[in-house]
């Protein structure tokens, strides 16, 4: 696949990345813990993603307690020019980090990935319904300081409300926001809109639905199946194409453990939903009222 076909590109801070990327979380063992189920296939998936033109890889030190970062390093180092590796901090196996621990979290990512700098680091929030206050400001300041020291190129946010986003952008430059967003859960529509207005990359996690019953229900949805059959696409590709069609600042990072699913995910960038498909999907999965 020609990398230029991966949905076009958008700026993630100073990095210009293709809109179809790859999320490495699933390379960890069950429950995002421990080593990969199939280590050799995990390495092949990472190499296949980059070979296909992916230049935006999402990871975190707490995925597999460092094992996912180590897989990325083994598969891709020395890293190709232009490969943006994005991580997140604020969550640990034993709870959520205090501001003073965020610097160590960033350094742990740098060490296990064997890089001198990350394209961006997302500050993962515990509760997006919590009004942002002094703790939020201190955590944000810790990431801004890491940026000033050259450890990261951009500051991002994850699992945030519109109020948290607006408080953050009033204090420092934000290059990306990573929130739960898919056909079954569009509660972050206001955050997406705020990002689009400010040219901030919006990166939906769980783009195919929350793992389990929700994801299975979406995969088997008759409206998505019918649209896919008519357009020559799978329901998975219809869901991803719908996300890409929402706004030009949407960046995808679907995750998978297999090259077959990787190819399916990346091919979604070439799927063009027509007016009929968009109308059918809108009726089936209405956006929340504002």
ABEGO torsion letter per residue (X at the ends): XBAAABGEBBBBEABBBBABBBBAAAABBBGGBEBBABAAAAAAAAAAAAAAGBABBBBBAABGGGAAAAAAAAAAOBBBBGBBBBBBBGBBAAEBBBAAAAAAAAAAAAAAAGBABBABBBBBBABAABBBBAAAAAAAAAAAAAAAAGABABBBBBGBBAAAAAAAAAABBBABBBBBBBAABAAAAAAAAAAAAAGBBBBBBGAAEBBEAAAAAAAABAAAAAAAAAAGBBAAAAAAAAAAAABAABBBBBBBABAAAAAAAAAAAABBBBAAAAAAAAAABBBBBX
